[in-house]
Amino acid sequence: MSKRGLRKRVLRLATVLAVGGSAFQLEGCDPTVRSTLLAGLATTTEALTDTLISTFFQSLVTNSSSGGGLTTT
């Protein structure tokens, strides 16, 4: 087995363990702390998604206004 394949497998396993471990750690938390943490994660995820979508559409508008986009007749 090559080093690259082994390294990729170890990295994948470490990622799975970190994410899975986080879920188990939240189970034992105080409900107030858990809800605050999850609300913060939800807000962050929504803001990141909105930013990426806005950036995507702004890049489309910039490309089409500079003549690099599709033209319609």
N, C-alpha and C positions, 0 to 999 in steps of 0.2 A: 504494500500500500504506500502510496506516495505521501510525502509530508504535507502537501497541500490538502489532500483529501482528509487526512487525519486532523489537521488543524481546523478545517471547516466543520467537521463533525463535533470536535470539542467545543468550538465556539457556539455552534447550534445548541448543543446540550447545555452549555452554561447559560445561554439566553432563556431556554425553556425553564431551567431551574430558578433563575432570577425572577421571571414573571410568575411562575407558579408559587414560588416562595412568598412573593408579595401578597398574593391572594390569601394564602394561609395566615399571614401575619395580620391582615386586616380583620380576619375572623375574631381574633382575640382582643381587638381594640375596643376602647370605650365607644359606644354608639355615637356620641357627639363628635368625637375626633374622627371616626370613620366617615360620618356624613359630611363633615367639613372638608375632609381630604377629597372625597369623591366629588363634591360640588366644585371644588377648585380644579380638579382634573377635567371635569366636564366643561367648565368655563374656558379653560385653556385650550382644550381640543376644539371647541366651537370657534374661538377667536382665531386659532391657527387655520382652520378650514376656511373661514371667511376671508382671511388674508390671502391664502393661496388662490381661491376662486377669483377674488378681485384682481389680483396680480395677473392671472391668466387672461382675463377679459381685457385688462388694460393693455397687455402686450398685443392682443388681437387688434384693438383699436389703433394702436401705434403703428403696427405693421400695415394695416389697410390704409391709413391716412398718408403713409409715406410712399405708397405705390407698390409695396412689396406683397400685398395680399391679392386675393382674388378680385377680379373685376366683373361686374355684371353689365349687361347691355339691354 
